[in-house]
Amino acid sequence: MGVSKTNQTYASRYKTDLSVSQTSNVGIDSTARTICSGDGADSAISLSNDVLNVKPQNDNGTRTFAVQDSGSTPILKVHTVNGLVGIGTGQIPANTQFKTMGLYDFSTTAGYHNPLVANNMMFSDSGDDIVQDVSMFGNGADPATTLDISADGTPKVAVACYWYLQAGITLDDVRYVATADASVTLNFHLFSYNISGTTGDLSNGTVHANASASATNTTAKTGTFSLDEADIDINRVVIGFVENVTDTNDVTVSFQIKYHTR
């Protein structure tokens, strides 16, 4: 609620007035000028006859622009420090997106890291399914951080499993749903790599998220990954992996990746 200036002297209230920051008596024109208080303190707003700009005087971590309902519930917030625009009562980043990847009834070898299909693929009707290539990412504690496709990989598996980023992203949440033909322990990883545009070879592998589950043939287990590194740069390839630690029983698994572009 505003404060009345009735019966107040101008000297006692002039700081509450707003004006355009300029030395000449031009007013609002085609030049965006800062709106300031009566004593010359700059606000976050600049204004012209065509443009409204909002720019904080100090990036101190608070929201720079906000819209609320009548009950003060946030509907829109713009944060200039981290470059996020939050929307709705949950303040979800406005550029939130989702990616899924998975494998269905997939035959495994114990201890090897198998990449998940990340792209829509038509079945060729040639009798070929996506098959395990144990040479691609190995059986170390984590998936291999490099891949030489001509020596150690199958290109058609790579095309099905490479999620090639066209913008930098930040991971918000990664979850899995998994089952198996027997009681087994499954390890999950989400990696990103640099990719060679001429060969498809991978390098500089980085683990971004990981999880583990005890899967059975009577359950569909769900869970949430631990995030190791949330930011993934543009032009990186993202790959999800499943490892059957226990034996060769078939597994079915999907990853749901919640992220926002940056």
ZIMO-V91214 format. One record per residue. N is the residue number from 1. RES is the residue in three letters. SS is DSSP state (H for helix, E for strand, L for the rest). PSI is psi as a letter, one per 30 degrees, with the letter a starting at -180 (* if undefined). NEAR is the number of other ideal C-beta (glycine too) atoms within 8 Angstrom. Layout:
n=N res=RES ss=SS psi=PSI near=NEAR
n=N res=RES ss=SS psi=PSI near=NEAR
//
This chain:
n=1 res=MET ss=L psi=k near=2
n=2 res=GLY ss=L psi=l near=3
n=3 res=VAL ss=L psi=k near=5
n=4 res=SER ss=L psi=k near=5
n=5 res=LYS ss=L psi=g near=6
n=6 res=THR ss=L psi=k near=4
n=7 res=ASN ss=L psi=g near=2
n=8 res=GLN ss=L psi=k near=8
n=9 res=THR ss=L psi=l near=5
n=10 res=TYR ss=H psi=e near=6
n=11 res=ALA ss=H psi=f near=5
n=12 res=SER ss=H psi=f near=6
n=13 res=ARG ss=H psi=g near=10
n=14 res=TYR ss=H psi=f near=9
n=15 res=LYS ss=H psi=f near=8
n=16 res=THR ss=H psi=f near=8
n=17 res=ASP ss=L psi=l near=8
n=18 res=LEU ss=E psi=k near=7
n=19 res=SER ss=E psi=l near=8
n=20 res=VAL ss=E psi=k near=11
n=21 res=SER ss=L psi=j near=9
n=22 res=GLN ss=L psi=l near=7
n=23 res=THR ss=L psi=f near=2
n=24 res=SER ss=L psi=l near=4
n=25 res=ASN ss=L psi=i near=4
n=26 res=VAL ss=L psi=e near=6
n=27 res=GLY ss=L psi=a near=5
n=28 res=ILE ss=L psi=k near=6
n=29 res=ASP ss=L psi=a near=7
n=30 res=SER ss=L psi=f near=5
n=31 res=THR ss=L psi=k near=5
n=32 res=ALA ss=L psi=k near=7
n=33 res=ARG ss=E psi=k near=10
n=34 res=THR ss=E psi=k near=9
n=35 res=ILE ss=E psi=k near=12
n=36 res=CYS ss=E psi=l near=11
n=37 res=SER ss=E psi=l near=11
n=38 res=GLY ss=L psi=f near=9
n=39 res=ASP ss=L psi=g near=6
n=40 res=GLY ss=L psi=g near=7
n=41 res=ALA ss=L psi=k near=7
n=42 res=ASP ss=E psi=k near=8
n=43 res=SER ss=E psi=a near=10
n=44 res=ALA ss=E psi=f near=7
n=45 res=ILE ss=E psi=k near=9
n=46 res=SER ss=E psi=k near=11
n=47 res=LEU ss=E psi=k near=11
n=48 res=SER ss=L psi=a near=11
n=49 res=ASN ss=L psi=f near=5
n=50 res=ASP ss=L psi=f near=4
n=51 res=VAL ss=L psi=k near=7
n=52 res=LEU ss=E psi=j near=6
n=53 res=ASN ss=E psi=k near=8
n=54 res=VAL ss=E psi=j near=9
n=55 res=LYS ss=L psi=j near=8
n=56 res=PRO ss=L psi=k near=9
n=57 res=GLN ss=L psi=f near=6
n=58 res=ASN ss=L psi=k near=4
n=59 res=ASP ss=L psi=i near=6
n=60 res=ASN ss=L psi=g near=6
n=61 res=GLY ss=L psi=f near=5
n=62 res=THR ss=L psi=l near=5
n=63 res=ARG ss=L psi=k near=7
n=64 res=THR ss=L psi=e near=10
n=65 res=PHE ss=E psi=k near=8
n=66 res=ALA ss=E psi=k near=8
n=67 res=VAL ss=E psi=k near=7
n=68 res=GLN ss=E psi=l near=9
n=69 res=ASP ss=L psi=a near=6
n=70 res=SER ss=L psi=f near=4
n=71 res=GLY ss=L psi=g near=5
n=72 res=SER ss=L psi=g near=6
n=73 res=THR ss=L psi=k near=7
n=74 res=PRO ss=E psi=k near=11
n=75 res=ILE ss=E psi=e near=9
n=76 res=LEU ss=E psi=k near=10
n=77 res=LYS ss=E psi=k near=11
n=78 res=VAL ss=E psi=k near=12
n=79 res=HIS ss=E psi=j near=13
n=80 res=THR ss=L psi=f near=8
n=81 res=VAL ss=L psi=e near=7
n=82 res=ASN ss=L psi=g near=4
n=83 res=GLY ss=L psi=g near=6
n=84 res=LEU ss=E psi=k near=8
n=85 res=VAL ss=E psi=j near=10
n=86 res=GLY ss=E psi=k near=13
n=87 res=ILE ss=E psi=l near=9
n=88 res=GLY ss=L psi=l near=7
n=89 res=THR ss=L psi=f near=6
n=90 res=GLY ss=L psi=f near=4
n=91 res=GLN ss=L psi=h near=8
n=92 res=ILE ss=E psi=k near=8
n=93 res=PRO ss=E psi=k near=10
n=94 res=ALA ss=L psi=f near=7
n=95 res=ASN ss=L psi=g near=7
n=96 res=THR ss=E psi=k near=10
n=97 res=GLN ss=E psi=l near=8
n=98 res=PHE ss=E psi=k near=8
n=99 res=LYS ss=E psi=k near=10
n=100 res=THR ss=E psi=l near=8
n=101 res=MET ss=E psi=l near=12
n=102 res=GLY ss=E psi=l near=11
n=103 res=LEU ss=E psi=k near=12
n=104 res=TYR ss=E psi=k near=5
n=105 res=ASP ss=E psi=h near=7
n=106 res=PHE ss=E psi=k near=13
n=107 res=SER ss=L psi=k near=7
n=108 res=THR ss=L psi=l near=14
n=109 res=THR ss=L psi=k near=9
n=110 res=ALA ss=L psi=k near=9
n=111 res=GLY ss=L psi=f near=7
n=112 res=TYR ss=L psi=k near=13
n=113 res=HIS ss=E psi=j near=14
n=114 res=ASN ss=E psi=k near=12
n=115 res=PRO ss=E psi=k near=12
n=116 res=LEU ss=L psi=k near=15
n=117 res=VAL ss=E psi=k near=11
n=118 res=ALA ss=L psi=f near=12
n=119 res=ASN ss=L psi=l near=9
n=120 res=ASN ss=L psi=k near=3
n=121 res=MET ss=L psi=k near=6
n=122 res=MET ss=L psi=k near=4
n=123 res=PHE ss=L psi=k near=4
n=124 res=SER ss=L psi=f near=5
n=125 res=ASP ss=L psi=g near=4
n=126 res=SER ss=L psi=f near=4
n=127 res=GLY ss=L psi=f near=3
n=128 res=ASP ss=L psi=k near=5
n=129 res=ASP ss=L psi=l near=3
n=130 res=ILE ss=L psi=k near=7
n=131 res=VAL ss=L psi=l near=7
n=132 res=GLN ss=L psi=k near=9
n=133 res=ASP ss=L psi=j near=8
n=134 res=VAL ss=L psi=f near=8
n=135 res=SER ss=L psi=f near=6
n=136 res=MET ss=L psi=e near=13
n=137 res=PHE ss=L psi=g near=10
n=138 res=GLY ss=L psi=a near=10
n=139 res=ASN ss=L psi=h near=8
n=140 res=GLY ss=L psi=a near=7
n=141 res=ALA ss=L psi=e near=2
n=142 res=ASP ss=L psi=l near=8
n=143 res=PRO ss=L psi=l near=12
n=144 res=ALA ss=L psi=k near=10
n=145 res=THR ss=L psi=f near=10
n=146 res=THR ss=L psi=l near=10
n=147 res=LEU ss=E psi=k near=12
n=148 res=ASP ss=L psi=j near=8
n=149 res=ILE ss=H psi=e near=12
n=150 res=SER ss=H psi=f near=6
n=151 res=ALA ss=H psi=e near=5
n=152 res=ASP ss=H psi=g near=7
n=153 res=GLY ss=L psi=l near=13
n=154 res=THR ss=L psi=j near=8
n=155 res=PRO ss=H psi=e near=8
n=156 res=LYS ss=H psi=f near=6
n=157 res=VAL ss=H psi=e near=13
n=158 res=ALA ss=H psi=e near=14
n=159 res=VAL ss=H psi=e near=8
n=160 res=ALA ss=H psi=f near=11
n=161 res=CYS ss=H psi=f near=14
n=162 res=TYR ss=L psi=k near=13
n=163 res=TRP ss=E psi=j near=11
n=164 res=TYR ss=E psi=j near=7
n=165 res=LEU ss=L psi=k near=14
n=166 res=GLN ss=L psi=g near=5
n=167 res=ALA ss=L psi=l near=7
n=168 res=GLY ss=L psi=k near=10
n=169 res=ILE ss=E psi=l near=11
n=170 res=THR ss=E psi=k near=10
n=171 res=LEU ss=E psi=k near=15
n=172 res=ASP ss=E psi=e near=9
n=173 res=ASP ss=E psi=k near=8
n=174 res=VAL ss=E psi=k near=14
n=175 res=ARG ss=E psi=l near=11
n=176 res=TYR ss=E psi=l near=15
n=177 res=VAL ss=E psi=k near=10
n=178 res=ALA ss=E psi=k near=16
n=179 res=THR ss=E psi=l near=12
n=180 res=ALA ss=E psi=l near=15
n=181 res=ASP ss=L psi=f near=6
n=182 res=ALA ss=L psi=a near=9
n=183 res=SER ss=L psi=j near=8
n=184 res=VAL ss=E psi=l near=14
n=185 res=THR ss=E psi=k near=10
n=186 res=LEU ss=E psi=k near=16
n=187 res=ASN ss=E psi=k near=10
n=188 res=PHE ss=E psi=k near=17
n=189 res=HIS ss=E psi=k near=13
n=190 res=LEU ss=E psi=j near=17
n=191 res=PHE ss=E psi=l near=15
n=192 res=SER ss=E psi=l near=13
n=193 res=TYR ss=E psi=l near=15
n=194 res=ASN ss=E psi=k near=9
n=195 res=ILE ss=E psi=k near=12
n=196 res=SER ss=L psi=k near=9
n=197 res=GLY ss=L psi=f near=3
n=198 res=THR ss=L psi=f near=3
n=199 res=THR ss=L psi=f near=6
n=200 res=GLY ss=L psi=g near=9
n=201 res=ASP ss=L psi=l near=11
n=202 res=LEU ss=E psi=k near=11
n=203 res=SER ss=E psi=l near=9
n=204 res=ASN ss=E psi=h near=7
n=205 res=GLY ss=E psi=k near=12
n=206 res=THR ss=E psi=k near=9
n=207 res=VAL ss=E psi=k near=11
n=208 res=HIS ss=E psi=f near=13
n=209 res=ALA ss=E psi=l near=12
n=210 res=ASN ss=E psi=l near=11
n=211 res=ALA ss=E psi=l near=12
n=212 res=SER ss=E psi=k near=8
n=213 res=ALA ss=E psi=k near=11
n=214 res=SER ss=E psi=j near=9
n=215 res=ALA ss=E psi=l near=13
n=216 res=THR ss=L psi=l near=11
n=217 res=ASN ss=L psi=g near=8
n=218 res=THR ss=L psi=g near=3
n=219 res=THR ss=L psi=l near=7
n=220 res=ALA ss=L psi=j near=6
n=221 res=LYS ss=E psi=k near=12
n=222 res=THR ss=E psi=l near=7
n=223 res=GLY ss=E psi=l near=8
n=224 res=THR ss=E psi=k near=7
n=225 res=PHE ss=L psi=l near=13
n=226 res=SER ss=E psi=k near=7
n=227 res=LEU ss=E psi=k near=9
n=228 res=ASP ss=L psi=e near=7
n=229 res=GLU ss=L psi=j near=8
n=230 res=ALA ss=L psi=e near=8
n=231 res=ASP ss=E psi=k near=9
n=232 res=ILE ss=E psi=k near=13
n=233 res=ASP ss=L psi=l near=8
n=234 res=ILE ss=L psi=k near=7
n=235 res=ASN ss=L psi=g near=8
n=236 res=ARG ss=E psi=l near=11
n=237 res=VAL ss=E psi=k near=12
n=238 res=VAL ss=E psi=k near=13
n=239 res=ILE ss=E psi=k near=15
n=240 res=GLY ss=E psi=k near=16
n=241 res=PHE ss=E psi=k near=14
n=242 res=VAL ss=E psi=k near=16
n=243 res=GLU ss=E psi=k near=14
n=244 res=ASN ss=E psi=j near=17
n=245 res=VAL ss=L psi=e near=9
n=246 res=THR ss=L psi=e near=9
n=247 res=ASP ss=L psi=a near=7
n=248 res=THR ss=L psi=g near=7
n=249 res=ASN ss=L psi=k near=11
n=250 res=ASP ss=L psi=k near=9
n=251 res=VAL ss=E psi=l near=17
n=252 res=THR ss=E psi=k near=12
n=253 res=VAL ss=E psi=k near=15
n=254 res=SER ss=E psi=k near=11
n=255 res=PHE ss=E psi=k near=15
n=256 res=GLN ss=E psi=j near=11
n=257 res=ILE ss=E psi=j near=13
n=258 res=LYS ss=E psi=k near=11
n=259 res=TYR ss=E psi=l near=12
n=260 res=HIS ss=E psi=k near=11
n=261 res=THR ss=E psi=l near=8
n=262 res=ARG ss=L psi=* near=8
//
